[in-house]
Amino acid sequence: MSEDILKYIRANWSTYSREAITAELLKQGYSQEDIDNAWKTLSSEGSIPVKRWDFWLALLAFYPGVQVVVGLLSLLIKASAGGSNTISFVIVSFPVATTIGLLVSVYLWQKKPVVAKGLLAGVILSFVIPFVPIFIILGICLSGDFRS
C-alpha cells in the first residue's frame, strides 16, 4: 500500500465521498486492493474520517448569506434614506462581497483547504447564478406596487 493513497484520502475525505475518492484513485492507477487496505488502515487507526460539513457550511454561508445580508441592508437603506441609494448600494455591494470572499478563499487555501474550496464555490455560484432570488424580492419591495 502506498503512502500516497493515505495522503490523498486524508486530503479529500471532507469534501468527497468514499466512492468518489476510490474512483479517482482507481483512475490514477492504484489497485482496488491497495485502496481498500488504505481505508482499512485508516479505520484501524481510528482516523477514518467522519464526514465533515466544512465545505458545505462555507458554501451555504457565503452564497445565500451574501444575498440575505445585502437584501436586508438595502431594505434598511430604503426605509431610512427614502430609497434613493438602495439600487447603487446593491450594485456596489455584490462585487465587493464576492471579491472579499475570493480573497479570503485564497488566504485560507493552505490553512483550511476544505473551507477555502467551499468559499470559492460560493463565489463562483455568485457569478454563475447571479442573485436571482434577492433581485426578485428587492424588485417587489422597491416597486411600491405590491399592494395592488
N, CA, C and O atoms as a GROMACS GRO file, in nm:
protein
  592
    1MET      N    1   0.086  -0.118   0.000
    1MET     CA    2   0.000   0.000   0.000
    1MET      C    3   0.090   0.124   0.000
    1MET      O    4   0.195   0.127   0.065
    2SER      N    5   0.046   0.222  -0.073
    2SER     CA    6   0.125   0.343  -0.090
    2SER      C    7   0.085   0.451   0.011
    2SER      O    8  -0.033   0.468   0.042
    3GLU      N    9   0.185   0.522   0.060
    3GLU     CA   10   0.159   0.637   0.147
    3GLU      C   11   0.084   0.746   0.071
    3GLU      O   12   0.012   0.825   0.131
    4ASP      N   13   0.102   0.750  -0.061
    4ASP     CA   14   0.032   0.848  -0.144
    4ASP      C   15  -0.120   0.829  -0.138
    4ASP      O   16  -0.195   0.926  -0.140
    5ILE      N   17  -0.163   0.705  -0.129
    5ILE     CA   18  -0.307   0.677  -0.119
    5ILE      C   19  -0.360   0.732   0.013
    5ILE      O   20  -0.465   0.797   0.016
    6LEU      N   21  -0.289   0.707   0.121
    6LEU     CA   22  -0.332   0.758   0.252
    6LEU      C   23  -0.337   0.911   0.252
    6LEU      O   24  -0.431   0.970   0.304
    7LYS      N   25  -0.236   0.975   0.195
    7LYS     CA   26  -0.233   1.121   0.188
    7LYS      C   27  -0.351   1.174   0.107
    7LYS      O   28  -0.415   1.271   0.145
    8TYR      N   29  -0.379   1.108  -0.005
    8TYR     CA   30  -0.488   1.152  -0.091
    8TYR      C   31  -0.623   1.140  -0.018
    8TYR      O   32  -0.705   1.231  -0.024
    9ILE      N   33  -0.643   1.030   0.049
    9ILE     CA   34  -0.768   1.010   0.123
    9ILE      C   35  -0.783   1.115   0.232
    9ILE      O   36  -0.889   1.176   0.246
   10ARG      N   37  -0.676   1.137   0.309
   10ARG     CA   38  -0.682   1.237   0.417
   10ARG      C   39  -0.707   1.377   0.363
   10ARG      O   40  -0.776   1.457   0.428
   11ALA      N   41  -0.653   1.408   0.248
   11ALA     CA   42  -0.668   1.542   0.191
   11ALA      C   43  -0.807   1.566   0.134
   11ALA      O   44  -0.850   1.681   0.122
   12ASN      N   45  -0.879   1.460   0.097
   12ASN     CA   46  -1.004   1.478   0.024
   12ASN      C   47  -1.128   1.425   0.092
   12ASN      O   48  -1.239   1.444   0.041
   13TRP      N   49  -1.114   1.359   0.206
   13TRP     CA   50  -1.230   1.294   0.267
   13TRP      C   51  -1.338   1.391   0.310
   13TRP      O   52  -1.455   1.354   0.310
   14SER      N   53  -1.303   1.512   0.346
   14SER     CA   54  -1.406   1.603   0.397
   14SER      C   55  -1.487   1.667   0.284
   14SER      O   56  -1.594   1.722   0.309
   15THR      N   57  -1.437   1.660   0.164
   15THR     CA   58  -1.508   1.719   0.051
   15THR      C   59  -1.580   1.614  -0.033
   15THR      O   60  -1.691   1.638  -0.082
   16TYR      N   61  -1.518   1.498  -0.051
   16TYR     CA   62  -1.571   1.397  -0.141
   16TYR      C   63  -1.612   1.270  -0.066
   16TYR      O   64  -1.565   1.243   0.044
   17SER      N   65  -1.701   1.195  -0.127
   17SER     CA   66  -1.746   1.069  -0.068
   17SER      C   67  -1.637   0.962  -0.084
   17SER      O   68  -1.544   0.977  -0.163
   18ARG      N   69  -1.652   0.856  -0.009
   18ARG     CA   70  -1.558   0.744  -0.019
   18ARG      C   71  -1.556   0.689  -0.160
   18ARG      O   72  -1.450   0.656  -0.214
   19GLU      N   73  -1.672   0.679  -0.221
   19GLU     CA   74  -1.682   0.625  -0.356
   19GLU      C   75  -1.610   0.713  -0.457
   19GLU      O   76  -1.542   0.663  -0.546
   20ALA      N   77  -1.624   0.845  -0.443
   20ALA     CA   78  -1.559   0.938  -0.535
   20ALA      C   79  -1.407   0.933  -0.520
   20ALA      O   80  -1.333   0.937  -0.618
   21ILE      N   81  -1.362   0.923  -0.395
   21ILE     CA   82  -1.217   0.913  -0.371
   21ILE      C   83  -1.162   0.784  -0.429
   21ILE      O   84  -1.057   0.783  -0.494
   22THR      N   85  -1.233   0.674  -0.406
   22THR     CA   86  -1.190   0.545  -0.459
   22THR      C   87  -1.186   0.547  -0.612
   22THR      O   88  -1.091   0.497  -0.672
   23ALA      N   89  -1.288   0.605  -0.674
   23ALA     CA   90  -1.292   0.613  -0.820
   23ALA      C   91  -1.174   0.694  -0.874
   23ALA      O   92  -1.112   0.656  -0.974
   24GLU      N   93  -1.142   0.804  -0.809
   24GLU     CA   94  -1.030   0.888  -0.853
   24GLU      C   95  -0.897   0.814  -0.837
   24GLU      O   96  -0.810   0.823  -0.924
   25LEU      N   97  -0.881   0.742  -0.727
   25LEU     CA   98  -0.757   0.666  -0.706
   25LEU      C   99  -0.743   0.554  -0.809
   25LEU      O  100  -0.633   0.526  -0.856
   26LEU      N  101  -0.855   0.492  -0.844
   26LEU     CA  102  -0.852   0.389  -0.949
   26LEU      C  103  -0.811   0.450  -1.082
   26LEU      O  104  -0.734   0.391  -1.158
   27LYS      N  105  -0.862   0.570  -1.111
   27LYS     CA  106  -0.825   0.640  -1.234
   27LYS      C  107  -0.676   0.672  -1.237
   27LYS      O  108  -0.614   0.672  -1.343
   28GLN      N  109  -0.620   0.698  -1.119
   28GLN     CA  110  -0.478   0.731  -1.111
   28GLN      C  111  -0.389   0.607  -1.121
   28GLN      O  112  -0.266   0.618  -1.124
   29GLY      N  113  -0.451   0.489  -1.127
   29GLY     CA  114  -0.375   0.368  -1.150
   29GLY      C  115  -0.348   0.282  -1.028
   29GLY      O  116  -0.276   0.182  -1.038
   30TYR      N  117  -0.402   0.318  -0.913
   30TYR     CA  118  -0.384   0.235  -0.794
   30TYR      C  119  -0.480   0.117  -0.798
   30TYR      O  120  -0.588   0.126  -0.856
   31SER      N  121  -0.439   0.008  -0.737
   31SER     CA  122  -0.524  -0.112  -0.739
   31SER      C  123  -0.634  -0.101  -0.633
   31SER      O  124  -0.620  -0.032  -0.532
   32GLN      N  125  -0.744  -0.172  -0.660
   32GLN     CA  126  -0.856  -0.173  -0.566
   32GLN      C  127  -0.812  -0.229  -0.431
   32GLN      O  128  -0.855  -0.182  -0.326
   33GLU      N  129  -0.725  -0.329  -0.435
   33GLU     CA  130  -0.677  -0.390  -0.311
   33GLU      C  131  -0.598  -0.289  -0.227
   33GLU      O  132  -0.618  -0.282  -0.105
   34ASP      N  133  -0.510  -0.212  -0.290
   34ASP     CA  134  -0.432  -0.111  -0.217
   34ASP      C  135  -0.523  -0.003  -0.159
   34ASP      O  136  -0.500   0.044  -0.047
   35ILE      N  137  -0.623   0.036  -0.233
   35ILE     CA  138  -0.717   0.138  -0.186
   35ILE      C  139  -0.797   0.086  -0.067
   35ILE      O  140  -0.813   0.156   0.033
   36ASP      N  141  -0.847  -0.038  -0.078
   36ASP     CA  142  -0.922  -0.098   0.033
   36ASP      C  143  -0.834  -0.112   0.157
   36ASP      O  144  -0.880  -0.088   0.269
   37ASN      N  145  -0.708  -0.150   0.138
   37ASN     CA  146  -0.616  -0.161   0.251
   37ASN      C  147  -0.592  -0.025   0.316
   37ASN      O  148  -0.579  -0.015   0.438
   38ALA      N  149  -0.586   0.079   0.236
   38ALA     CA  150  -0.567   0.214   0.291
   38ALA      C  151  -0.686   0.253   0.377
   38ALA      O  152  -0.670   0.308   0.486
   39TRP      N  153  -0.806   0.225   0.327
   39TRP     CA  154  -0.926   0.256   0.407
   39TRP      C  155  -0.927   0.175   0.537
   39TRP      O  156  -0.962   0.227   0.642
   40LYS      N  157  -0.886   0.047   0.528
   40LYS     CA  158  -0.881  -0.036   0.649
   40LYS      C  159  -0.777   0.016   0.748
   40LYS      O  160  -0.800   0.017   0.869
   41THR      N  161  -0.663   0.060   0.697
   41THR     CA  162  -0.559   0.116   0.783
   41THR      C  163  -0.610   0.240   0.855
   41THR      O  164  -0.591   0.254   0.976
   42LEU      N  165  -0.674   0.328   0.781
   42LEU     CA  166  -0.729   0.449   0.843
   42LEU      C  167  -0.835   0.414   0.946
   42LEU      O  168  -0.843   0.477   1.052
   43SER      N  169  -0.916   0.314   0.915
   43SER     CA  170  -1.021   0.271   1.006
   43SER      C  171  -0.961   0.213   1.134
   43SER      O  172  -1.007   0.243   1.244
   44SER      N  173  -0.858   0.129   1.120
   44SER     CA  174  -0.797   0.066   1.238
   44SER      C  175  -0.722   0.168   1.324
   44SER      O  176  -0.710   0.149   1.445
   45GLU      N  177  -0.672   0.274   1.263
   45GLU     CA  178  -0.603   0.380   1.339
   45GLU      C  179  -0.704   0.468   1.411
   45GLU      O  180  -0.667   0.548   1.497
   46GLY      N  181  -0.829   0.454   1.376
   46GLY     CA  182  -0.930   0.543   1.433
   46GLY      C  183  -0.932   0.678   1.364
   46GLY      O  184  -0.994   0.772   1.413
   47SER      N  185  -0.865   0.687   1.252
   47SER     CA  186  -0.860   0.815   1.182
   47SER      C  187  -0.944   0.815   1.054
   47SER      O  188  -0.928   0.901   0.967
   48ILE      N  189  -1.034   0.717   1.046
   48ILE     CA  190  -1.127   0.721   0.934
   48ILE      C  191  -1.209   0.846   0.950
   48ILE      O  192  -1.266   0.871   1.056
   49PRO      N  193  -1.214   0.921   0.849
   49PRO     CA  194  -1.283   1.049   0.862
   49PRO      C  195  -1.433   1.035   0.876
   49PRO      O  196  -1.498   0.960   0.803
   50VAL      N  197  -1.484   1.109   0.968
   50VAL     CA  198  -1.629   1.126   0.977
   50VAL      C  199  -1.660   1.241   0.883
   50VAL      O  200  -1.588   1.340   0.880
   51LYS      N  201  -1.766   1.229   0.808
   51LYS     CA  202  -1.798   1.332   0.709
   51LYS      C  203  -1.812   1.466   0.779
   51LYS      O  204  -1.895   1.484   0.868
   52ARG      N  205  -1.730   1.559   0.737
   52ARG     CA  206  -1.737   1.694   0.792
   52ARG      C  207  -1.814   1.782   0.697
   52ARG      O  208  -1.826   1.753   0.578
   53TRP      N  209  -1.867   1.889   0.750
   53TRP     CA  210  -1.952   1.978   0.673
   53TRP      C  211  -1.886   2.112   0.645
   53TRP      O  212  -1.954   2.207   0.607
   54ASP      N  213  -1.754   2.122   0.663
   54ASP     CA  214  -1.685   2.249   0.645
   54ASP      C  215  -1.708   2.308   0.506
   54ASP      O  216  -1.736   2.427   0.492
   55PHE      N  217  -1.696   2.224   0.405
   55PHE     CA  218  -1.713   2.270   0.266
   55PHE      C  219  -1.853   2.328   0.246
   55PHE      O  220  -1.870   2.439   0.195
   56TRP      N  221  -1.953   2.251   0.286
   56TRP     CA  222  -2.092   2.291   0.262
   56TRP      C  223  -2.132   2.411   0.347
   56TRP      O  224  -2.208   2.497   0.302
   57LEU      N  225  -2.081   2.418   0.469
   57LEU     CA  226  -2.111   2.534   0.552
   57LEU      C  227  -2.053   2.661   0.493
   57LEU      O  228  -2.119   2.765   0.491
   58ALA      N  229  -1.931   2.653   0.444
   58ALA     CA  230  -1.869   2.771   0.383
   58ALA      C  231  -1.946   2.813   0.257
   58ALA      O  232  -1.971   2.932   0.236
   59LEU      N  233  -1.982   2.716   0.176
   59LEU     CA  234  -2.056   2.747   0.054
   59LEU      C  235  -2.192   2.809   0.086
   59LEU      O  236  -2.227   2.914   0.031
   60LEU      N  237  -2.267   2.745   0.174
   60LEU     CA  238  -2.401   2.794   0.205
   60LEU      C  239  -2.399   2.923   0.286
   60LEU      O  240  -2.491   3.004   0.275
   61ALA      N  241  -2.297   2.942   0.367
   61ALA     CA  242  -2.288   3.067   0.442
   61ALA      C  243  -2.256   3.183   0.348
   61ALA      O  244  -2.304   3.294   0.369
   62PHE      N  245  -2.176   3.158   0.247
   62PHE     CA  246  -2.140   3.268   0.157
   62PHE      C  247  -2.248   3.296   0.055
   62PHE      O  248  -2.296   3.409   0.045
   63TYR      N  249  -2.288   3.193  -0.021
   63TYR     CA  250  -2.376   3.221  -0.136
   63TYR      C  251  -2.511   3.279  -0.096
   63TYR      O  252  -2.540   3.392  -0.135
   64PRO      N  253  -2.595   3.210  -0.021
   64PRO     CA  254  -2.720   3.277   0.018
   64PRO      C  255  -2.696   3.380   0.127
   64PRO      O  256  -2.773   3.476   0.139
   65GLY      N  257  -2.590   3.362   0.207
   65GLY     CA  258  -2.564   3.456   0.315
   65GLY      C  259  -2.540   3.597   0.265
   65GLY      O  260  -2.592   3.693   0.322
   66VAL      N  261  -2.462   3.609   0.158
   66VAL     CA  262  -2.437   3.742   0.100
   66VAL      C  263  -2.567   3.802   0.048
   66VAL      O  264  -2.592   3.921   0.066
   67GLN      N  265  -2.648   3.721  -0.016
   67GLN     CA  266  -2.776   3.772  -0.068
   67GLN      C  267  -2.865   3.823   0.044
   67GLN      O  268  -2.924   3.931   0.032
   68VAL      N  269  -2.876   3.748   0.150
   68VAL     CA  270  -2.964   3.786   0.261
   68VAL      C  271  -2.914   3.914   0.327
   68VAL      O  272  -2.992   4.006   0.352
   69VAL      N  273  -2.784   3.922   0.355
   69VAL     CA  274  -2.729   4.040   0.421
   69VAL      C  275  -2.745   4.164   0.333
   69VAL      O  276  -2.789   4.268   0.381
   70VAL      N  277  -2.711   4.153   0.206
   70VAL     CA  278  -2.725   4.268   0.116
   70VAL      C  279  -2.871   4.306   0.102
   70VAL      O  280  -2.904   4.424   0.099
   71GLY      N  281  -2.958   4.209   0.092
   71GLY     CA  282  -3.101   4.238   0.083
   71GLY      C  283  -3.154   4.311   0.205
   71GLY      O  284  -3.227   4.409   0.193
   72LEU      N  285  -3.117   4.262   0.323
   72LEU     CA  286  -3.163   4.328   0.446
   72LEU      C  287  -3.105   4.468   0.460
   72LEU      O  288  -3.176   4.562   0.498
   73LEU      N  289  -2.979   4.483   0.429
   73LEU     CA  290  -2.918   4.616   0.437
   73LEU      C  291  -2.980   4.713   0.337
   73LEU      O  292  -3.001   4.830   0.369
   74SER      N  293  -3.010   4.666   0.218
   74SER     CA  294  -3.072   4.754   0.119
   74SER      C  295  -3.214   4.793   0.160
   74SER      O  296  -3.258   4.905   0.133
   75LEU      N  297  -3.285   4.702   0.225
   75LEU     CA  298  -3.419   4.738   0.275
   75LEU      C  299  -3.409   4.840   0.389
   75LEU      O  300  -3.492   4.929   0.400
   76LEU      N  301  -3.306   4.826   0.473
   76LEU     CA  302  -3.284   4.925   0.578
   76LEU      C  303  -3.249   5.062   0.518
   76LEU      O  304  -3.296   5.164   0.567
   77ILE      N  305  -3.168   5.062   0.415
   77ILE     CA  306  -3.134   5.189   0.348
   77ILE      C  307  -3.258   5.251   0.288
   77ILE      O  308  -3.278   5.372   0.298
   78LYS      N  309  -3.342   5.169   0.227
   78LYS     CA  310  -3.466   5.220   0.168
   78LYS      C  311  -3.555   5.281   0.276
   78LYS      O  312  -3.614   5.387   0.256
   79ALA      N  313  -3.564   5.213   0.389
   79ALA     CA  314  -3.651   5.261   0.496
   79ALA      C  315  -3.597   5.390   0.559
   79ALA      O  316  -3.673   5.480   0.594
   80SER      N  317  -3.465   5.398   0.575
   80SER     CA  318  -3.409   5.514   0.644
   80SER      C  319  -3.378   5.631   0.552
   80SER      O  320  -3.389   5.746   0.595
   81ALA      N  321  -3.340   5.606   0.428
   81ALA     CA  322  -3.296   5.714   0.340
   81ALA      C  323  -3.395   5.739   0.226
   81ALA      O  324  -3.362   5.811   0.132
   82GLY      N  325  -3.511   5.684   0.233
   82GLY     CA  326  -3.609   5.707   0.128
   82GLY      C  327  -3.584   5.630   0.000
   82GLY      O  328  -3.652   5.653  -0.099
   83GLY      N  329  -3.488   5.540   0.000
   83GLY     CA  330  -3.467   5.452  -0.115
   83GLY      C  331  -3.378   5.507  -0.224
   83GLY      O  332  -3.353   5.437  -0.322
   84SER      N  333  -3.329   5.631  -0.211
   84SER     CA  334  -3.252   5.689  -0.320
   84SER      C  335  -3.118   5.619  -0.342
   84SER      O  336  -3.069   5.615  -0.455
   85ASN      N  337  -3.060   5.563  -0.238
   85ASN     CA  338  -2.929   5.498  -0.250
   85ASN      C  339  -2.938   5.347  -0.256
   85ASN      O  340  -2.834   5.280  -0.261
   86THR      N  341  -3.057   5.290  -0.255
   86THR     CA  342  -3.072   5.145  -0.243
   86THR      C  343  -3.013   5.071  -0.362
   86THR      O  344  -2.935   4.977  -0.343
   87ILE      N  345  -3.049   5.109  -0.483
   87ILE     CA  346  -3.003   5.038  -0.602
   87ILE      C  347  -2.851   5.049  -0.615
   87ILE      O  348  -2.785   4.950  -0.646
   88SER      N  349  -2.795   5.167  -0.593
   88SER     CA  350  -2.650   5.181  -0.603
   88SER      C  351  -2.580   5.097  -0.497
   88SER      O  352  -2.473   5.043  -0.523
   89PHE      N  353  -2.638   5.085  -0.378
   89PHE     CA  354  -2.582   5.001  -0.274
   89PHE      C  355  -2.579   4.855  -0.319
   89PHE      O  356  -2.479   4.786  -0.301
   90VAL      N  357  -2.688   4.808  -0.378
   90VAL     CA  358  -2.696   4.669  -0.424
   90VAL      C  359  -2.594   4.645  -0.535
   90VAL      O  360  -2.526   4.543  -0.536
   91ILE      N  361  -2.584   4.739  -0.630
   91ILE     CA  362  -2.493   4.722  -0.742
   91ILE      C  363  -2.348   4.718  -0.696
   91ILE      O  364  -2.268   4.642  -0.752
   92VAL      N  365  -2.313   4.796  -0.598
   92VAL     CA  366  -2.174   4.802  -0.549
   92VAL      C  367  -2.145   4.688  -0.451
   92VAL      O  368  -2.034   4.634  -0.454
   93SER      N  369  -2.238   4.651  -0.367
   93SER     CA  370  -2.210   4.557  -0.259
   93SER      C  371  -2.186   4.413  -0.305
   93SER      O  372  -2.105   4.343  -0.244
   94PHE      N  373  -2.252   4.368  -0.410
   94PHE     CA  374  -2.231   4.230  -0.455
   94PHE      C  375  -2.089   4.206  -0.506
   94PHE      O  376  -2.026   4.109  -0.464
   95PRO      N  377  -2.036   4.291  -0.595
   95PRO     CA  378  -1.897   4.268  -0.637
   95PRO      C  379  -1.797   4.282  -0.522
   95PRO      O  380  -1.698   4.208  -0.517
   96VAL      N  381  -1.822   4.374  -0.431
   96VAL     CA  382  -1.732   4.390  -0.316
   96VAL      C  383  -1.736   4.263  -0.230
   96VAL      O  384  -1.630   4.214  -0.190
   97ALA      N  385  -1.854   4.211  -0.203
   97ALA     CA  386  -1.866   4.090  -0.121
   97ALA      C  387  -1.799   3.970  -0.188
   97ALA      O  388  -1.732   3.892  -0.120
   98THR      N  389  -1.817   3.955  -0.318
   98THR     CA  390  -1.756   3.840  -0.385
   98THR      C  391  -1.604   3.855  -0.392
   98THR      O  392  -1.532   3.756  -0.384
   99THR      N  393  -1.555   3.977  -0.407
   99THR     CA  394  -1.411   3.998  -0.406
   99THR      C  395  -1.353   3.965  -0.269
   99THR      O  396  -1.248   3.901  -0.260
  100ILE      N  397  -1.420   4.006  -0.163
  100ILE     CA  398  -1.374   3.972  -0.028
  100ILE      C  399  -1.376   3.821  -0.009
  100ILE      O  400  -1.282   3.764   0.047
  101GLY      N  401  -1.483   3.755  -0.054
  101GLY     CA  402  -1.490   3.609  -0.045
  101GLY      C  403  -1.377   3.541  -0.120
  101GLY      O  404  -1.320   3.443  -0.072
  102LEU      N  405  -1.344   3.592  -0.238
  102LEU     CA  406  -1.235   3.536  -0.317
  102LEU      C  407  -1.101   3.554  -0.245
  102LEU      O  408  -1.020   3.462  -0.240
  103LEU      N  409  -1.077   3.672  -0.189
  103LEU     CA  410  -0.952   3.698  -0.118
  103LEU      C  411  -0.939   3.609   0.007
  103LEU      O  412  -0.831   3.557   0.036
  104VAL      N  413  -1.048   3.593   0.081
  104VAL     CA  414  -1.045   3.506   0.199
  104VAL      C  415  -1.020   3.362   0.157
  104VAL      O  416  -0.947   3.290   0.225
  105SER      N  417  -1.079   3.320   0.046
  105SER     CA  418  -1.058   3.184  -0.004
  105SER      C  419  -0.911   3.161  -0.039
  105SER      O  420  -0.855   3.057  -0.006
  106VAL      N  421  -0.849   3.257  -0.105
  106VAL     CA  422  -0.707   3.245  -0.139
  106VAL      C  423  -0.623   3.239  -0.011
  106VAL      O  424  -0.529   3.160  -0.001
  107TYR      N  425  -0.656   3.323   0.086
  107TYR     CA  426  -0.583   3.325   0.212
  107TYR      C  427  -0.592   3.190   0.286
  107TYR      O  428  -0.494   3.143   0.343
  108LEU      N  429  -0.710   3.129   0.284
  108LEU     CA  430  -0.732   3.003   0.357
  108LEU      C  431  -0.686   2.879   0.281
  108LEU      O  432  -0.687   2.770   0.337
  109TRP      N  433  -0.646   2.894   0.156
  109TRP     CA  434  -0.619   2.779   0.070
  109TRP      C  435  -0.519   2.681   0.132
  109TRP      O  436  -0.539   2.560   0.124
  110GLN      N  437  -0.414   2.730   0.193
  110GLN     CA  438  -0.314   2.642   0.255
  110GLN      C  439  -0.352   2.598   0.395
  110GLN      O  440  -0.320   2.487   0.436
  111LYS      N  441  -0.420   2.686   0.470
  111LYS     CA  442  -0.452   2.657   0.609
  111LYS      C  443  -0.573   2.565   0.625
  111LYS      O  444  -0.569   2.468   0.700
  112LYS      N  445  -0.680   2.597   0.553
  112LYS     CA  446  -0.803   2.518   0.561
  112LYS      C  447  -0.856   2.500   0.419
  112LYS      O  448  -0.949   2.570   0.379
  113PRO      N  449  -0.799   2.408   0.343
  113PRO     CA  450  -0.837   2.395   0.203
  113PRO      C  451  -0.983   2.360   0.180
  113PRO      O  452  -1.042   2.402   0.080
  114VAL      N  453  -1.043   2.285   0.270
  114VAL     CA  454  -1.183   2.246   0.251
  114VAL      C  455  -1.274   2.368   0.263
  114VAL      O  456  -1.365   2.386   0.183
  115VAL      N  457  -1.248   2.452   0.363
  115VAL     CA  458  -1.326   2.575   0.380
  115VAL      C  459  -1.301   2.668   0.262
  115VAL      O  460  -1.394   2.730   0.211
  116ALA      N  461  -1.176   2.677   0.219
  116ALA     CA  462  -1.142   2.763   0.106
  116ALA      C  463  -1.214   2.719  -0.021
  116ALA      O  464  -1.262   2.802  -0.098
  117LYS      N  465  -1.223   2.588  -0.042
  117LYS     CA  466  -1.293   2.537  -0.160
  117LYS      C  467  -1.442   2.566  -0.152
  117LYS      O  468  -1.505   2.599  -0.252
  118GLY      N  469  -1.500   2.553  -0.033
  118GLY     CA  470  -1.642   2.585  -0.017
  118GLY      C  471  -1.670   2.732  -0.041
  118GLY      O  472  -1.768   2.768  -0.105
  119LEU      N  473  -1.583   2.816   0.011
  119LEU     CA  474  -1.598   2.960  -0.009
  119LEU      C  475  -1.581   2.996  -0.156
  119LEU      O  476  -1.657   3.077  -0.210
  120LEU      N  477  -1.483   2.936  -0.221
  120LEU     CA  478  -1.462   2.959  -0.364
  120LEU      C  479  -1.583   2.913  -0.445
  120LEU      O  480  -1.623   2.979  -0.541
  121ALA      N  481  -1.641   2.801  -0.408
  121ALA     CA  482  -1.762   2.754  -0.476
  121ALA      C  483  -1.876   2.853  -0.459
  121ALA      O  484  -1.953   2.877  -0.552
  122GLY      N  485  -1.888   2.912  -0.339
  122GLY     CA  486  -1.989   3.015  -0.317
  122GLY      C  487  -1.966   3.138  -0.403
  122GLY      O  488  -2.061   3.196  -0.456
  123VAL      N  489  -1.841   3.178  -0.416
  123VAL     CA  490  -1.806   3.293  -0.501
  123VAL      C  491  -1.843   3.263  -0.646
  123VAL      O  492  -1.902   3.346  -0.715
  124ILE      N  493  -1.807   3.143  -0.692
  124ILE     CA  494  -1.838   3.106  -0.830
  124ILE      C  495  -1.988   3.101  -0.853
  124ILE      O  496  -2.037   3.148  -0.956
  125LEU      N  497  -2.062   3.045  -0.759
  125LEU     CA  498  -2.208   3.044  -0.772
  125LEU      C  499  -2.265   3.185  -0.778
  125LEU      O  500  -2.366   3.209  -0.844
  126SER      N  501  -2.202   3.277  -0.709
  126SER     CA  502  -2.248   3.416  -0.711
  126SER      C  503  -2.240   3.475  -0.851
  126SER      O  504  -2.319   3.562  -0.886
  127PHE      N  505  -2.145   3.427  -0.930
  127PHE     CA  506  -2.134   3.475  -1.068
  127PHE      C  507  -2.218   3.391  -1.164
  127PHE      O  508  -2.274   3.445  -1.260
  128VAL      N  509  -2.227   3.261  -1.140
  128VAL     CA  510  -2.300   3.172  -1.230
  128VAL      C  511  -2.450   3.188  -1.214
  128VAL      O  512  -2.524   3.194  -1.312
  129ILE      N  513  -2.496   3.195  -1.091
  129ILE     CA  514  -2.638   3.213  -1.062
  129ILE      C  515  -2.651   3.349  -0.993
  129ILE      O  516  -2.658   3.355  -0.870
  130PRO      N  517  -2.653   3.456  -1.070
  130PRO     CA  518  -2.637   3.589  -1.012
  130PRO      C  519  -2.759   3.642  -0.938
  130PRO      O  520  -2.838   3.719  -0.993
  131PHE      N  521  -2.774   3.602  -0.815
  131PHE     CA  522  -2.861   3.669  -0.720
  131PHE      C  523  -3.006   3.684  -0.766
  131PHE      O  524  -3.071   3.783  -0.733
  132VAL      N  525  -3.055   3.590  -0.838
  132VAL     CA  526  -3.192   3.598  -0.888
  132VAL      C  527  -3.293   3.610  -0.774
  132VAL      O  528  -3.380   3.697  -0.781
  133PRO      N  529  -3.286   3.527  -0.670
  133PRO     CA  530  -3.390   3.537  -0.566
  133PRO      C  531  -3.392   3.673  -0.497
  133PRO      O  532  -3.500   3.727  -0.472
  134ILE      N  533  -3.276   3.729  -0.465
  134ILE     CA  534  -3.275   3.855  -0.394
  134ILE      C  535  -3.323   3.968  -0.483
  134ILE      O  536  -3.387   4.062  -0.435
  135PHE      N  537  -3.293   3.963  -0.614
  135PHE     CA  538  -3.340   4.068  -0.703
  135PHE      C  539  -3.492   4.062  -0.720
  135PHE      O  540  -3.556   4.166  -0.736
  136ILE      N  541  -3.549   3.944  -0.715
  136ILE     CA  542  -3.695   3.934  -0.723
  136ILE      C  543  -3.756   3.997  -0.598
  136ILE      O  544  -3.852   4.075  -0.608
  137ILE      N  545  -3.703   3.965  -0.482
  137ILE     CA  546  -3.754   4.022  -0.357
  137ILE      C  547  -3.735   4.173  -0.355
  137ILE      O  548  -3.827   4.247  -0.319
  138LEU      N  549  -3.617   4.219  -0.394
  138LEU     CA  550  -3.591   4.363  -0.397
  138LEU      C  551  -3.682   4.433  -0.498
  138LEU      O  552  -3.731   4.543  -0.472
  139GLY      N  553  -3.703   4.372  -0.611
  139GLY     CA  554  -3.790   4.432  -0.712
  139GLY      C  555  -3.932   4.450  -0.660
  139GLY      O  556  -3.995   4.553  -0.684
  140ILE      N  557  -3.981   4.352  -0.589
  140ILE     CA  558  -4.115   4.362  -0.531
  140ILE      C  559  -4.119   4.471  -0.424
  140ILE      O  560  -4.211   4.553  -0.421
  141CYS      N  561  -4.019   4.471  -0.337
  141CYS     CA  562  -4.017   4.568  -0.226
  141CYS      C  563  -3.993   4.710  -0.275
  141CYS      O  564  -4.050   4.805  -0.221
  142LEU      N  565  -3.910   4.727  -0.375
  142LEU     CA  566  -3.874   4.861  -0.422
  142LEU      C  567  -3.976   4.920  -0.518
  142LEU      O  568  -3.981   5.042  -0.538
  143SER      N  569  -4.057   4.835  -0.578
  143SER     CA  570  -4.152   4.888  -0.676
  143SER      C  571  -4.264   4.968  -0.610
  143SER      O  572  -4.314   5.064  -0.668
  144GLY      N  573  -4.301   4.930  -0.492
  144GLY     CA  574  -4.409   5.001  -0.423
  144GLY      C  575  -4.546   4.963  -0.472
  144GLY      O  576  -4.646   5.012  -0.419
  145ASP      N  577  -4.553   4.878  -0.573
  145ASP     CA  578  -4.684   4.840  -0.631
  145ASP      C  579  -4.730   4.705  -0.580
  145ASP      O  580  -4.821   4.647  -0.638
  146PHE      N  581  -4.672   4.654  -0.476
  146PHE     CA  582  -4.709   4.521  -0.427
  146PHE      C  583  -4.840   4.521  -0.350
  146PHE      O  584  -4.889   4.415  -0.312
  147ARG      N  585  -4.898   4.639  -0.325
  147ARG     CA  586  -5.024   4.648  -0.252
  147ARG      C  587  -5.145   4.619  -0.340
  147ARG      O  588  -5.251   4.582  -0.290
  148SER      N  589  -5.129   4.637  -0.470
  148SER     CA  590  -5.247   4.624  -0.557
  148SER      C  591  -5.276   4.485  -0.602
  148SER      O  592  -5.372   4.462  -0.676
   0.00000   0.00000   0.00000
